[in-house]
Amino acid sequence: MSTFEKIIKDYLEKRAKGDAIFAEKFIERCRKDAKAIEGCCAYITAEAKKKAVKGCAVIADDEVFGWAMHYFDEN
């Protein structure tokens, strides 16, 4: 697991502890898909690439974590 994946996973696990509705979605998705965190990080990377200008993008932490939450909130 990359450092990026670990940071995202730790964040999502922390959020799941404080949000039962999110926890249910997060846990269910991770059980069904052993590579759910990898998929989430691929989604985040794809979203960042959409914002890139000349191959460069600066994304706020809140936006990145928001994308991570969105990945698990949506089907």
PyMOL commands that set and color helices and strands:
alter all, ss='L'
color gray80, all
select helices_A, chain A and resi 3-18+20-32+36-51+61-73
alter helices_A, ss='H'
color red, helices_A
deselect
rebuild
show_as cartoon
